[in-house]
């Protein structure tokens, strides 16, 4: 949980990533679906964020990525994506 201080503090670690301040997409989905986090779509930024208490996380989903790709295609902007394949899916 975020501690109330004058300095920036990282959020709690994800169950699978185990790293404070970093959540994989599936960890965000779990928090929204099972832990009563509130999901919000920011219409101006065309992006999502979710929060509960003092913790929040910003992220993209299929809809927001699709919007951004279509927007950038119209503006003829090249997009570079960094994707961590090890965070995409848990293999059992």
N, C-alpha and C positions, 0 to 999 in steps of 0.2 A: 504494500500500500504506500502511496505517496506520503511522505512525512512533511509536515508543515514547517518549513524553514525559510530563511531569506535566500537560500541558494536553490538552484535547479536540482531536483531529485528525480531519479528514474523510477518508473512504475514497477510493480511487482513482476517477478519473473514468470514466464509462461511455463505451463506444466511440462511441455515437451522440449522447448528451446532452452529452458533453464537459465535464461539470461535476462537480468533486470533491464527494463527499458526497451525490450525487443519482443515482439510477438509474431508468430507465423500467422498466415491468413486463417488457417483452420483453428488456431487458438482464439482468434478474434471471433470467429463464427460461434465457437463453443460458448464464449462469454456472453454473446448476444442471445443465443438460443437457450442456454441452460442456466445462466447466472444473472439474468435480469438486467443486462447492460442495455442502455438505450442507444439505438442506431439512428443516425441523422444523415440525410443527404444534403449537402451544402450546394444549393442551386447555383450560387455565384461562382464557386470554385469547381463545380462539377466533380465533387469528391465526397467521400464518406468519412464520418468519424463516429466513434461510439464512446460512451462514458458511463461510469457508475461511481458515485461519490466523488472523490478527488482524482480518480484515475481517468484518463482518456487516451484514445489512440486514433490516429488518422490513417486511412487506408483506401485503396481502390478495389473495386470489384469489376465484374464483367461490364456492367452498364457504364461506369465512369471511365474505364479504359477505352471502351468502344467510342464513347463520346469524344475523348481526347484524341484518339487516332483519327477519327473522321474530321475533327476540327483542324488538326495539323495537316491532314492531306489537302484540305481546302487552302490552307495558307502556304503549302509547299514547304513544309518544315520537316527536316529529317529527325526521326525519333531514335534515340538510343535507349535501350532498356537493359537494366541489370537485373538478372533473375537468379536467385539461388535455388538450384534444383534440389538440393538436400532439404530445403524447407517446404517443398511443394507437397509432398505426400509421405506419410509414415508407412514404411514397408514392414510388415510383420512376418 
